[in-house]
Amino acid sequence: MATPGTQGTPKAAPTAGKAPVQKAALAVGAVFLLVGILGFIPGITTDYDKLAFAGHHSGAMLFGIFAVSVLHNVVHLLFGVAGVALHGTFNGAKWYLIGGGLVYAALWVYGLVVGRHSPANFVPFNSADNWLHLGLAAGMLALGILLGRVPSTAPHDRRHA
């Protein structure tokens, strides 16, 4: 229960007192959760009847653009849960973004090397996914590195009068 007089005030907000890197990790995690859920909604995911558990043969497309499968959607959901869970600490948020950026950079390279119809394309990926993975890698790495330099509440960051 909120302390009387705090409802609607900035201190009542769930991100009050959080460093920018923590807010970024929460936002990224929330987007991944949303995308994971949307991947299971017919209409938002076109050719939903062709949604396979995994593999390049899944014909479902999120927003009619991005190849998805049940496994792909579950990975988005798990990645979202990780972001929400790790945003609670400065280091957790920082390393979620940096680690996630490295994972997406690896997925981008994997998508370039593995053919669209190859059995090794188990998630599945298409060209739109590959470019999105590159953008996610760059964005998450930038957020983790730039916002994760020094927590704003670190004792050595405080000025004493």
DSSP file (Angstrom, degrees, kcal/mol; ACC not computed):
  #  RESIDUE AA STRUCTURE BP1 BP2  ACC     N-H-->O    O-->H-N    N-H-->O    O-->H-N    TCO  KAPPA ALPHA  PHI   PSI    X-CA   Y-CA   Z-CA
    1    1 A M              0   0    0      0, 0.0     2,-0.1     0, 0.0     0, 0.0   0.000 360.0 360.0 360.0 139.8    0.0    0.0    0.0
    2    2 A A        -     0   0    0      1,-0.1     3,-0.1    10,-0.0     5,-0.1  -0.378 360.0-102.1 -73.3 149.7    1.3    3.5   -0.9
    3    3 A T    >   -     0   0    0      1,-0.1     3,-2.1    -2,-0.1     4,-0.3  -0.513  52.3 -92.1 -66.8 136.0    2.2    5.9    1.8
    4    4 A P  T 3  S+     0   0    0      0, 0.0    -1,-0.1     0, 0.0     0, 0.0  -0.232 113.0  22.0 -53.6 135.5   -0.6    8.5    2.2
    5    5 A G  T 3  S+     0   0    0     -3,-0.1    -2,-0.1     4,-0.0    -3,-0.0   0.422 101.1  91.4  88.7  -0.5    0.0   11.5    0.0
    6    6 A T    X   +     0   0    0     -3,-2.1     3,-2.1     5,-0.1     6,-0.4   0.607  50.3 112.9-101.9 -12.0    2.4    9.7   -2.4
    7    7 A Q  T 3  S+     0   0    0     -4,-0.3     4,-0.0     1,-0.3     6,-0.0  -0.399  90.2  10.1 -62.4 130.4   -0.2    8.6   -5.0
    8    8 A G  T 3  S+     0   0    0      1,-0.3    -1,-0.3    -2,-0.1    -2,-0.1   0.407 102.4 118.4  83.6  -3.8    0.5   10.4   -8.3
    9    9 A T  S X> S-     0   0    0     -3,-2.1     3,-1.8     1,-0.1     4,-0.5  -0.606  79.4-109.7 -93.2 158.3    3.8   11.9   -7.1
   10   10 A P  G >4 S+     0   0    0      0, 0.0     3,-1.2     0, 0.0     6,-0.1   0.838 117.7  59.2 -55.2 -34.1    7.1   11.1   -8.8
   11   11 A K  G 34 S+     0   0    0      1,-0.3     5,-0.1     5,-0.1    -4,-0.1   0.716  98.5  59.9 -69.8 -18.4    8.2    9.0   -5.8
   12   12 A A  G <4 S+     0   0    0     -3,-1.8    -1,-0.3    -6,-0.4    -5,-0.1   0.633  82.6 105.4 -81.6 -13.0    5.2    6.7   -6.3
   13   13 A A  S X< S-     0   0    0     -3,-1.2     3,-1.7    -4,-0.5    -6,-0.0  -0.390  79.2-126.2 -68.5 143.1    6.4    5.9   -9.8
   14   14 A P  T 3  S+     0   0    0      0, 0.0    -1,-0.1     0, 0.0    -3,-0.0   0.743 110.8  46.8 -63.0 -21.5    7.9    2.4  -10.2
   15   15 A T  T >  S+     0   0    0     -5,-0.1     3,-2.1     3,-0.1     2,-0.1   0.321  79.9 131.9-101.7   8.2   11.0    3.8  -11.8
   16   16 A A  T <  S+     0   0    0     -3,-1.7     3,-0.1     1,-0.3    -5,-0.1  -0.398  79.1  12.8 -61.2 131.7   11.5    6.6   -9.2
   17   17 A G  T 3  S+     0   0    0      1,-0.3     2,-0.3    -2,-0.1    -1,-0.3   0.511  97.9 132.5  79.9   5.4   15.1    6.7   -8.0
   18   18 A K    <   -     0   0    0     -3,-2.1    -1,-0.3     1,-0.1    70,-0.1  -0.665  59.1-117.1 -89.9 144.9   16.2    4.4  -10.8
   19   19 A A    >>  -     0   0    0     -2,-0.3     4,-2.0    -3,-0.1     3,-0.8  -0.400  31.2-107.3 -71.5 154.9   19.3    5.2  -12.9
   20   20 A P  H 3> S+     0   0    0      0, 0.0     4,-2.3     0, 0.0     5,-0.2   0.843 120.7  56.8 -53.7 -35.7   18.7    5.8  -16.7
   21   21 A V  H 3> S+     0   0    0    126,-0.5     4,-2.1     1,-0.2     5,-0.1   0.858 106.6  50.1 -66.0 -33.0   20.3    2.4  -17.5
   22   22 A Q  H <> S+     0   0    0     -3,-0.8     4,-2.2     2,-0.2    -1,-0.2   0.898 110.3  48.8 -70.5 -40.6   17.7    0.7  -15.3
   23   23 A K  H  X S+     0   0    0     -4,-2.0     4,-2.3     2,-0.2    -2,-0.2   0.889 111.4  50.9 -64.7 -38.3   14.9    2.5  -16.9
   24   24 A A  H  X S+     0   0    0     -4,-2.3     4,-2.8    -5,-0.2     5,-0.2   0.913 109.4  49.7 -65.8 -42.8   16.3    1.5  -20.3
   25   25 A A  H  X S+     0   0    0     -4,-2.1     4,-2.6     1,-0.2    -2,-0.2   0.896 111.4  49.6 -63.7 -39.5   16.5   -2.1  -19.3
   26   26 A L  H  X S+     0   0    0     -4,-2.2     4,-2.5     2,-0.2    -2,-0.2   0.923 112.4  47.3 -64.0 -43.9   12.9   -2.0  -18.1
   27   27 A A  H  X S+     0   0    0     -4,-2.3     4,-2.2     2,-0.2    -2,-0.2   0.926 113.8  46.8 -64.2 -45.0   11.7   -0.4  -21.3
   28   28 A V  H  X S+     0   0    0     -4,-2.8     4,-2.3     1,-0.2    -2,-0.2   0.928 113.5  49.2 -63.1 -45.2   13.6   -2.9  -23.5
   29   29 A G  H  X S+     0   0    0     -4,-2.6     4,-2.3    -5,-0.2    -2,-0.2   0.906 110.2  50.9 -60.5 -42.2   12.3   -5.8  -21.4
   30   30 A A  H  X S+     0   0    0     -4,-2.5     4,-2.4     2,-0.2    -1,-0.2   0.888 109.3  50.9 -63.6 -39.2    8.8   -4.6  -21.6
   31   31 A V  H  X S+     0   0    0     -4,-2.2     4,-2.8     2,-0.2    -1,-0.2   0.913 109.6  50.2 -65.0 -42.0    9.1   -4.3  -25.4
   32   32 A F  H  X S+     0   0    0     -4,-2.3     4,-2.5     2,-0.2    -2,-0.2   0.902 110.3  50.4 -63.5 -39.9   10.3   -7.9  -25.7
   33   33 A L  H  X S+     0   0    0     -4,-2.3     4,-2.1     2,-0.2    -2,-0.2   0.938 111.9  47.8 -60.5 -45.8    7.4   -9.1  -23.5
   34   34 A L  H  X S+     0   0    0     -4,-2.4     4,-2.9     1,-0.2    -2,-0.2   0.927 112.4  48.0 -61.0 -46.5    5.0   -7.2  -25.8
   35   35 A V  H  X S+     0   0    0     -4,-2.8     4,-1.8     1,-0.2    -1,-0.2   0.894 110.1  53.0 -63.1 -40.3    6.6   -8.6  -28.9
   36   36 A G  H  < S+     0   0    0     -4,-2.5     4,-0.2    -5,-0.2    -1,-0.2   0.896 112.8  44.0 -61.7 -40.6    6.5  -12.2  -27.5
   37   37 A I  H >< S+     0   0    0     -4,-2.1     3,-2.0     1,-0.2    -2,-0.2   0.929 110.7  54.0 -68.8 -46.0    2.8  -11.8  -26.7
   38   38 A L  H >< S+     0   0    0     -4,-2.9     3,-1.8     1,-0.3    -2,-0.2   0.811  96.7  67.5 -60.1 -30.1    2.0  -10.3  -30.1
   39   39 A G  T 3< S+     0   0    0     -4,-1.8    -1,-0.3     1,-0.3    -2,-0.2   0.660 100.7  49.6 -64.1 -15.4    3.7  -13.2  -31.8
   40   40 A F  T <  S+     0   0    0     -3,-2.0    -1,-0.3    -4,-0.2    -2,-0.2   0.297  89.8  96.2-104.2   7.5    0.9  -15.4  -30.5
   41   41 A I  S X> S-     0   0    0     -3,-1.8     4,-2.4    -4,-0.1     3,-0.8  -0.872  73.3-131.7-105.5 113.9   -2.0  -13.2  -31.7
   42   42 A P  B 34 S+a   45   0A   0      0, 0.0     2,-0.5     0, 0.0     4,-0.2  -0.314  93.3  28.9 -58.5 142.1   -3.6  -14.1  -35.0
   43   43 A G  T 34 S+     0   0    0      2,-1.4     3,-0.1     1,-0.1     4,-0.0  -0.367 118.7  56.3  99.0 -52.1   -3.9  -11.1  -37.3
   44   44 A I  T <4 S+     0   0    0     -3,-0.8    19,-3.0    -2,-0.5     2,-0.7   0.864 112.5  47.6 -73.5 -38.0   -0.9   -9.3  -35.8
   45   45 A T  E >< S-aB  42  62A   0     -4,-2.4    -2,-1.4    17,-0.2     3,-0.6  -0.919  94.8-145.5-100.4 111.6    1.0  -12.5  -36.7
   46   46 A T  E 3  S+ B   0  61A   0     15,-2.6    15,-2.1    -2,-0.7    18,-0.1  -0.375  78.5  22.3 -77.2 157.4    0.0  -13.2  -40.3
   47   47 A D  T >  S+     0   0    0     13,-0.2     3,-2.4     1,-0.1    -1,-0.2   0.885  74.6 166.4  52.6  42.1   -0.3  -16.8  -41.6
   48   48 A Y  G X   +     0   0    0     -3,-0.6     3,-1.9     1,-0.3    12,-0.1   0.800  66.6  66.3 -58.2 -30.7   -0.8  -17.8  -37.9
   49   49 A D  G 3  S+     0   0    0      1,-0.3    -1,-0.3    10,-0.1    -2,-0.1   0.650  97.8  55.7 -66.7 -13.4   -2.0  -21.2  -39.1
   50   50 A K  G <  S+     0   0    0     -3,-2.4     9,-1.9    -4,-0.1    10,-0.6   0.264  75.4 129.9-100.1   9.5    1.6  -21.9  -40.3
   51   51 A L    <   -     0   0    0     -3,-1.9     2,-0.2     8,-0.2    18,-0.1  -0.533  39.5-170.0 -68.3 117.1    3.1  -21.1  -36.9
   52   52 A A        -     0   0    0     -2,-0.5    18,-2.6    16,-0.4    19,-0.3  -0.624  34.0-113.3-103.0 164.8    5.5  -24.1  -36.2
   53   53 A F  S    S-     0   0    0      1,-0.2    18,-3.1    16,-0.2     2,-0.3   0.942  89.2 -29.6 -62.7 -46.3    7.2  -24.8  -32.9
   54   54 A A  S    S+     0   0    0     16,-0.2    -1,-0.2    17,-0.1    69,-0.2  -0.953  91.0  72.7-159.0 170.1   10.6  -24.1  -34.4
   55   55 A G  S >  S-     0   0    0     67,-2.4     3,-1.5    -2,-0.3    67,-0.2  -0.053  82.2 -74.8 100.7 162.8   12.5  -24.3  -37.7
   56   56 A H  T 3  S+     0   0    0     62,-0.3    -1,-0.1     1,-0.3    66,-0.1   0.607 117.0  72.8 -70.5 -12.6   12.8  -22.5  -41.0
   57   57 A H  T 3   +     0   0    0     -3,-0.2     2,-0.4    62,-0.1    -1,-0.3   0.510  65.3 113.4 -83.2  -3.9    9.5  -24.0  -42.2
   58   58 A S    <   -     0   0    0     -3,-1.5    -7,-0.2     1,-0.1    10,-0.1  -0.561  47.9-169.4 -67.8 124.6    7.4  -21.8  -39.9
   59   59 A G        +     0   0    0     -9,-1.9    -8,-0.2    -2,-0.4    -1,-0.1   0.396  44.4 116.4 -99.0   2.6    5.4  -19.6  -42.2
   60   60 A A        -     0   0    0    -10,-0.6     8,-2.0     8,-0.5     2,-0.4  -0.458  46.5-161.7 -74.9 145.1    4.0  -17.2  -39.6
   61   61 A M  E >   -BC  46  67A   0    -15,-2.1   -15,-2.6     6,-0.2     3,-1.7  -0.972  16.7-132.7-133.7 118.1    5.2  -13.5  -39.8
   62   62 A L  E >> S-BC  45  66A   0      4,-3.0     3,-2.2    -2,-0.4     4,-2.2  -0.552  98.6  -6.3 -67.5 126.3    4.9  -11.0  -37.0
   63   63 A F  T 34 S-     0   0    0    -19,-3.0    -1,-0.3    -2,-0.3   -18,-0.2   0.648 122.6 -76.2  58.6  17.0    3.4   -7.8  -38.5
   64   64 A G  T <4 S+     0   0    0     -3,-1.7    -1,-0.3   -20,-0.3    -2,-0.2   0.612 130.3  71.1  73.0  11.5    3.7   -9.6  -41.9
   65   65 A I  T <4 S+     0   0    0     -3,-2.2     2,-0.5     1,-0.2    63,-0.3   0.720  79.3  61.8-123.6 -48.6    7.4   -8.9  -41.8
   66   66 A F  E  < S-C   62   0A   0     -4,-2.2    -4,-3.0    62,-0.1    -1,-0.2  -0.770  76.5-124.6-100.1 126.4    9.4  -10.9  -39.2
   67   67 A A  E     +C   61   0A   0     -2,-0.5     2,-0.3    -6,-0.2    -6,-0.2  -0.453  39.2 177.0 -65.4 133.1    9.6  -14.7  -39.3
   68   68 A V        -     0   0    0     -8,-2.0    -8,-0.5    -2,-0.2   -16,-0.4  -0.944  17.7-179.9-137.3 159.5    8.4  -16.2  -36.0
   69   69 A S     >  -     0   0    0     -2,-0.3     4,-2.5    54,-0.2   -16,-0.2  -0.865  49.5 -94.4-141.6 175.0    7.8  -19.6  -34.5
   70   70 A V  H  > S+     0   0    0    -18,-2.6     4,-2.6    -2,-0.3     5,-0.2   0.940 128.2  49.6 -59.3 -45.8    6.6  -20.7  -31.1
   71   71 A L  H  > S+     0   0    0    -18,-3.1     4,-2.5   -19,-0.3    -1,-0.2   0.915 109.3  51.4 -59.4 -44.4   10.3  -21.0  -30.0
   72   72 A H  H  > S+     0   0    0     51,-0.6     4,-2.0   -19,-0.3    -1,-0.2   0.917 112.1  46.7 -58.6 -46.1   11.1  -17.5  -31.3
   73   73 A N  H  X S+     0   0    0     -4,-2.5     4,-2.3     2,-0.2    -2,-0.2   0.897 111.2  51.2 -65.0 -41.0    8.1  -16.0  -29.4
   74   74 A V  H  X S+     0   0    0     -4,-2.6     4,-2.7     2,-0.2     5,-0.2   0.893 107.7  53.2 -64.1 -39.5    9.1  -17.8  -26.2
   75   75 A V  H  X S+     0   0    0     -4,-2.5     4,-2.6     2,-0.2    -1,-0.2   0.915 108.6  50.2 -61.3 -42.6   12.6  -16.5  -26.5
   76   76 A H  H  X S+     0   0    0     -4,-2.0     4,-2.2     2,-0.2    -2,-0.2   0.924 111.2  49.0 -60.2 -43.7   11.2  -13.0  -26.7
   77   77 A L  H  X S+     0   0    0     -4,-2.3     4,-2.5     2,-0.2    -2,-0.2   0.929 113.0  46.2 -62.5 -45.3    9.1  -13.6  -23.7
   78   78 A L  H  X S+     0   0    0     -4,-2.7     4,-2.3     1,-0.2    -1,-0.2   0.890 111.8  51.2 -65.0 -39.5   12.0  -14.9  -21.7
   79   79 A F  H  X S+     0   0    0     -4,-2.6     4,-1.9    -5,-0.2    -1,-0.2   0.876 110.9  49.9 -65.4 -36.5   14.3  -12.1  -22.8
   80   80 A G  H  X S+     0   0    0     -4,-2.2     4,-2.3    -5,-0.2    -2,-0.2   0.914 108.9  50.5 -66.6 -44.0   11.6   -9.7  -21.7
   81   81 A V  H  X S+     0   0    0     -4,-2.5     4,-2.7     1,-0.2    -2,-0.2   0.905 109.4  52.5 -60.4 -41.3   11.2  -11.3  -18.3
   82   82 A A  H  X S+     0   0    0     -4,-2.3     4,-2.9     2,-0.2    -1,-0.2   0.917 109.1  49.4 -61.1 -43.7   15.0  -11.1  -17.9
   83   83 A G  H  X S+     0   0    0     -4,-1.9     4,-1.1     2,-0.2    -2,-0.2   0.911 113.1  45.8 -62.8 -43.3   15.0   -7.3  -18.6
   84   84 A V  H  < S+     0   0    0     -4,-2.3     4,-0.3     1,-0.2     3,-0.2   0.914 116.9  45.4 -65.9 -42.3   12.2   -6.7  -16.2
   85   85 A A  H >< S+     0   0    0     -4,-2.7     3,-0.8    -5,-0.2    -2,-0.2   0.895 115.9  44.7 -68.6 -40.3   13.9   -8.8  -13.5
   86   86 A L  H >< S+     0   0    0     -4,-2.9     3,-1.1     1,-0.2     7,-0.2   0.574  91.8  80.3 -84.8  -9.1   17.4   -7.3  -14.0
   87   87 A H  T 3< S+     0   0    0     -4,-1.1    -1,-0.2    -3,-0.2   -61,-0.1   0.674  73.9  81.9 -70.0 -13.4   16.4   -3.7  -14.2
   88   88 A G  T <  S+     0   0    0     -3,-0.8     2,-0.3    -4,-0.3    -1,-0.2   0.733  93.3  43.1 -66.8 -23.8   16.2   -3.6  -10.4
   89   89 A T  S <> S-     0   0    0     -3,-1.1     4,-2.6     1,-0.1     5,-0.2  -0.917  80.3-126.3-122.9 152.3   19.9   -3.1  -10.0
   90   90 A F  H  > S+     0   0    0     -2,-0.3     4,-2.6     1,-0.2     5,-0.2   0.949 112.0  42.3 -57.8 -52.4   22.3   -0.9  -11.8
   91   91 A N  H  > S+     0   0    0      1,-0.2     4,-2.6     2,-0.2     5,-0.3   0.875 112.9  53.4 -67.1 -37.0   24.7   -3.7  -12.7
   92   92 A G  H  > S+     0   0    0      2,-0.2     4,-1.8     1,-0.2    -1,-0.2   0.933 112.9  43.9 -60.8 -45.4   21.9   -6.1  -13.6
   93   93 A A  H  X S+     0   0    0     -4,-2.6     4,-2.2    -7,-0.2    -2,-0.2   0.922 113.9  50.4 -65.5 -45.4   20.4   -3.5  -16.0
   94   94 A K  H  X S+     0   0    0     -4,-2.6     4,-2.5    -5,-0.2    -2,-0.2   0.935 114.8  42.1 -58.9 -48.7   23.8   -2.6  -17.5
   95   95 A W  H  X S+     0   0    0     -4,-2.6     4,-2.4     2,-0.2     5,-0.3   0.757 109.4  58.5 -77.0 -23.7   24.8   -6.2  -18.1
   96   96 A Y  H  X S+     0   0    0     -4,-1.8     4,-2.4    -5,-0.3    -1,-0.2   0.940 112.4  41.2 -63.1 -46.7   21.4   -7.2  -19.4
   97   97 A L  H  X S+     0   0    0     -4,-2.2     4,-2.3     2,-0.2    -2,-0.2   0.929 120.0  42.3 -68.7 -45.6   21.7   -4.5  -22.1
   98   98 A I  H  X S+     0   0    0     -4,-2.5     4,-2.1     2,-0.2    -2,-0.2   0.948 118.6  44.8 -67.9 -47.5   25.4   -5.2  -22.9
   99   99 A G  H  X S+     0   0    0     -4,-2.4     4,-2.4     1,-0.2    -2,-0.2   0.910 114.4  49.4 -61.9 -42.7   24.9   -9.0  -22.8
  100  100 A G  H  X S+     0   0    0     -4,-2.4     4,-2.6    -5,-0.3    -1,-0.2   0.886 108.9  53.2 -63.7 -38.7   21.7   -8.8  -24.8
  101  101 A G  H  X S+     0   0    0     -4,-2.3     4,-1.9     2,-0.2    -1,-0.2   0.896 109.9  47.8 -62.4 -40.2   23.5   -6.6  -27.4
  102  102 A L  H  X S+     0   0    0     -4,-2.1     4,-2.3     2,-0.2    -2,-0.2   0.892 110.8  51.5 -67.9 -39.3   26.2   -9.2  -27.8
  103  103 A V  H  X S+     0   0    0     -4,-2.4     4,-2.4     1,-0.2    -2,-0.2   0.931 111.6  46.9 -61.8 -45.2   23.7  -11.9  -28.1
  104  104 A Y  H  X S+     0   0    0     -4,-2.6     4,-2.0     2,-0.2    -1,-0.2   0.831 109.4  53.9 -69.7 -30.6   21.8  -10.0  -30.9
  105  105 A A  H  X S+     0   0    0     -4,-1.9     4,-2.2     2,-0.2    -1,-0.2   0.915 110.4  47.5 -64.7 -41.8   25.2   -9.2  -32.6
  106  106 A A  H  X S+     0   0    0     -4,-2.3     4,-2.8     1,-0.2    -2,-0.2   0.895 110.9  51.2 -64.9 -39.7   25.9  -13.0  -32.6
  107  107 A L  H  X S+     0   0    0     -4,-2.4     4,-2.7     2,-0.2    -1,-0.2   0.869 107.9  53.3 -64.9 -36.0   22.3  -13.6  -34.0
  108  108 A W  H  X S+     0   0    0     -4,-2.0     4,-1.6     2,-0.2    -2,-0.2   0.947 111.9  44.0 -62.6 -48.1   22.9  -11.1  -36.7
  109  109 A V  H  X S+     0   0    0     -4,-2.2     4,-2.1     2,-0.2     3,-0.2   0.926 113.3  51.8 -62.6 -44.3   26.1  -12.8  -37.8
  110  110 A Y  H  X S+     0   0    0     -4,-2.8     4,-2.9     1,-0.2    -2,-0.2   0.915 108.3  51.8 -57.0 -44.7   24.4  -16.2  -37.5
  111  111 A G  H  < S+     0   0    0     -4,-2.7    -1,-0.2     1,-0.2    -2,-0.2   0.813 110.2  48.8 -64.0 -30.8   21.5  -15.0  -39.7
  112  112 A L  H  < S+     0   0    0     -4,-1.6    -1,-0.2    -3,-0.2    -2,-0.2   0.854 117.1  40.9 -74.3 -35.6   24.0  -13.8  -42.3
  113  113 A V  H  < S+     0   0    0     -4,-2.1     2,-0.4    -5,-0.1    -2,-0.2   0.868 105.7  67.3 -82.8 -39.0   25.9  -17.1  -42.4
  114  114 A V  S  < S-     0   0    0     -4,-2.9    -1,-0.0    -5,-0.2     2,-0.0  -0.713  87.3-119.7 -90.3 130.1   23.0  -19.6  -42.2
  115  115 A G    >   -     0   0    0     -2,-0.4     3,-1.6     1,-0.1     6,-0.2  -0.293  20.0-116.0 -67.4 151.0   20.7  -19.7  -45.2
  116  116 A R  T 3  S+     0   0    0      1,-0.3     9,-0.2     8,-0.1    -1,-0.1   0.837 116.0  36.8 -55.5 -37.9   17.0  -18.9  -44.8
  117  117 A H  T 3  S+     0   0    0    -60,-0.0    -1,-0.3     3,-0.0    -2,-0.1   0.203  89.9 121.2-104.2  14.5   16.0  -22.4  -45.8
  118  118 A S  S X  S-     0   0    0     -3,-1.6     3,-1.9     1,-0.1   -62,-0.3  -0.521  70.5-127.3 -76.0 143.9   18.8  -24.2  -44.0
  119  119 A P  T 3  S+     0   0    0      0, 0.0    -1,-0.1     0, 0.0   -63,-0.1   0.752 110.7  66.6 -60.1 -22.4   17.9  -26.8  -41.3
  120  120 A A  T 3  S+     0   0    0      1,-0.2     2,-2.0     2,-0.1     3,-0.2   0.635  76.3  88.2 -73.4 -13.0   20.3  -24.8  -39.1
  121  121 A N    <   +     0   0    0     -3,-1.9    -1,-0.2     1,-0.2   -65,-0.2  -0.547  54.3 153.0 -82.5  74.2   17.9  -21.9  -39.2
  122  122 A F        +     0   0    0     -2,-2.0   -67,-2.4   -67,-0.2    -1,-0.2   0.544  63.4  42.7 -86.6  -8.4   16.0  -23.3  -36.2
  123  123 A V  S    S-     0   0    0    -69,-0.2   -51,-0.6    -3,-0.2   -54,-0.2   0.939 113.9-114.6 -88.9 -44.9   14.5  -20.1  -34.7
  124  124 A P        -     0   0    0      0, 0.0     2,-0.3     0, 0.0    -2,-0.1   0.660  41.6-175.8 -98.6 166.5   13.7  -18.9  -37.8
  125  125 A F        +     0   0    0     -9,-0.2     2,-0.2   -10,-0.1   -57,-0.1  -0.932   4.9 179.4-125.0 150.8   15.3  -15.8  -39.3
  126  126 A N     >  -     0   0    0     -2,-0.3     4,-2.3   -59,-0.2     5,-0.1  -0.771  51.3 -83.6-132.4-175.4   14.6  -13.8  -42.4
  127  127 A S  H  > S+     0   0    0     -2,-0.2     4,-2.2     1,-0.2     5,-0.2   0.892 128.7  52.1 -60.3 -40.9   16.3  -10.7  -43.9
  128  128 A A  H  > S+     0   0    0    -63,-0.3     4,-2.2     1,-0.2    -1,-0.2   0.912 109.6  49.7 -62.8 -41.5   14.0   -8.4  -41.8
  129  129 A D  H  > S+     0   0    0    -64,-0.2     4,-2.8     2,-0.2    -2,-0.2   0.915 108.7  53.5 -60.5 -43.3   15.0  -10.3  -38.6
  130  130 A N  H  X S+     0   0    0     -4,-2.3     4,-1.8     1,-0.2    -2,-0.2   0.923 111.1  44.0 -60.6 -45.5   18.7  -10.0  -39.5
  131  131 A W  H  X S+     0   0    0     -4,-2.2     4,-2.2     1,-0.2    -1,-0.2   0.876 113.2  52.0 -69.1 -35.8   18.5   -6.2  -39.9
  132  132 A L  H  X S+     0   0    0     -4,-2.2     4,-2.9    -5,-0.2    -2,-0.2   0.908 107.4  53.1 -64.2 -40.7   16.4   -5.9  -36.7
  133  133 A H  H  X S+     0   0    0     -4,-2.8     4,-2.5     2,-0.2    -2,-0.2   0.887 108.0  50.6 -62.1 -38.5   19.0   -8.0  -34.8
  134  134 A L  H  X S+     0   0    0     -4,-1.8     4,-2.5     2,-0.2    -1,-0.2   0.933 112.4  46.8 -63.3 -45.0   21.7   -5.6  -36.0
  135  135 A G  H  X S+     0   0    0     -4,-2.2     4,-2.7     2,-0.2     5,-0.2   0.902 112.9  48.9 -63.6 -41.7   19.7   -2.6  -34.8
  136  136 A L  H  X S+     0   0    0     -4,-2.9     4,-3.0     2,-0.2     5,-0.3   0.913 110.6  51.3 -64.2 -42.1   18.9   -4.3  -31.5
  137  137 A A  H  X S+     0   0    0     -4,-2.5     4,-2.3    -5,-0.2     5,-0.3   0.950 114.1  43.0 -59.3 -49.8   22.6   -5.1  -31.0
  138  138 A A  H  X S+     0   0    0     -4,-2.5     4,-2.3     1,-0.2    -2,-0.2   0.923 117.6  46.0 -63.5 -44.8   23.7   -1.5  -31.7
  139  139 A G  H  X S+     0   0    0     -4,-2.7     4,-2.6    -5,-0.2    -2,-0.2   0.926 115.0  44.6 -66.4 -45.9   20.9    0.0  -29.6
  140  140 A M  H  X S+     0   0    0     -4,-3.0     4,-2.8    -5,-0.2     5,-0.2   0.909 114.7  48.8 -68.2 -40.8   21.3   -2.3  -26.6
  141  141 A L  H  X S+     0   0    0     -4,-2.3     4,-2.8    -5,-0.3     5,-0.3   0.928 112.6  48.9 -62.2 -43.8   25.1   -2.0  -26.6
  142  142 A A  H  X>S+     0   0    0     -4,-2.3     4,-2.8    -5,-0.3     5,-0.5   0.934 113.7  46.0 -61.8 -46.2   24.9    1.8  -26.8
  143  143 A L  H  X5S+     0   0    0     -4,-2.6     4,-1.9     1,-0.2     5,-0.4   0.935 115.8  45.7 -62.3 -46.3   22.4    2.0  -24.0
  144  144 A G  H  X5S+     0   0    0     -4,-2.8     4,-0.7    -5,-0.2    -2,-0.2   0.896 120.1  38.8 -65.0 -40.9   24.3   -0.4  -21.8
  145  145 A I  H  <5S+     0   0    0     -4,-2.8    -2,-0.2    -5,-0.2    -3,-0.2   0.942 122.5  38.7 -76.9 -48.6   27.7    1.2  -22.4
  146  146 A L  H ><5S+     0   0    0     -4,-2.8     3,-0.6    -5,-0.3    -3,-0.2   0.918 126.2  34.5 -72.3 -43.2   26.7    4.9  -22.4
  147  147 A L  H 3<<S+     0   0    0     -4,-1.9  -126,-0.5    -5,-0.5     3,-0.2   0.686 114.1  61.0 -83.8 -16.9   24.1    4.8  -19.6
  148  148 A G  T 3< S+     0   0    0     -4,-0.7    -1,-0.2    -5,-0.4    -2,-0.2   0.213  72.6 100.3 -96.0  16.2   26.0    2.1  -17.6
  149  149 A R  S <  S-     0   0    0     -3,-0.6    -1,-0.2     1,-0.3    -2,-0.1   0.980  97.4  -9.1 -66.8 -56.6   29.2    4.1  -17.0
  150  150 A V  S    S-     0   0    0     -3,-0.2    -1,-0.3     7,-0.0     2,-0.1  -0.985  73.4-115.2-144.7 128.9   28.6    5.3  -13.5
  151  151 A P    >   -     0   0    0      0, 0.0     3,-1.7     0, 0.0     6,-0.1  -0.422  23.2-131.9 -63.8 139.5   25.5    5.0  -11.4
  152  152 A S  T 3  S+     0   0    0      1,-0.3  -134,-0.0    -2,-0.1     0, 0.0   0.690 105.9  51.6 -67.0 -17.3   24.1    8.5  -10.6
  153  153 A T  T 3  S+     0   0    0   -136,-0.1    -1,-0.3     5,-0.0     5,-0.1   0.264  77.2 132.4-103.1  11.7   23.8    7.6   -6.9
  154  154 A A    X>  -     0   0    0     -3,-1.7     3,-2.0     1,-0.1     4,-0.5  -0.382  64.4-125.4 -63.9 139.2   27.3    6.3   -6.5
  155  155 A P  G >4 S+     0   0    0      0, 0.0     3,-1.1     0, 0.0    -1,-0.1   0.851 110.8  54.7 -55.2 -36.5   28.9    7.7   -3.3
  156  156 A H  G 34 S+     0   0    0      1,-0.2    -2,-0.1     3,-0.0    -3,-0.0   0.582 102.5  59.3 -75.0  -7.1   31.9    9.0   -5.3
  157  157 A D  G <4 S+     0   0    0     -3,-2.0     2,-0.3    -6,-0.1    -1,-0.2   0.553  84.8  98.1 -94.8 -10.8   29.5   10.9   -7.6
  158  158 A R    <<  -     0   0    0     -3,-1.1     2,-0.4    -4,-0.5    -5,-0.0  -0.567  67.5-137.8 -83.6 141.5   28.0   13.0   -4.8
  159  159 A R        -     0   0    0     -2,-0.3     2,-0.5     2,-0.0    -2,-0.1  -0.822  13.6-149.9 -96.8 135.0   29.2   16.5   -4.2
  160  160 A H              0   0    0     -2,-0.4     0, 0.0     1,-0.1     0, 0.0  -0.892 360.0 360.0-106.9 135.1   29.7   17.6   -0.6
  161  161 A A              0   0    0     -2,-0.5    -1,-0.1     0, 0.0    -2,-0.0   0.448 360.0 360.0 -87.1 360.0   29.2   21.2    0.4
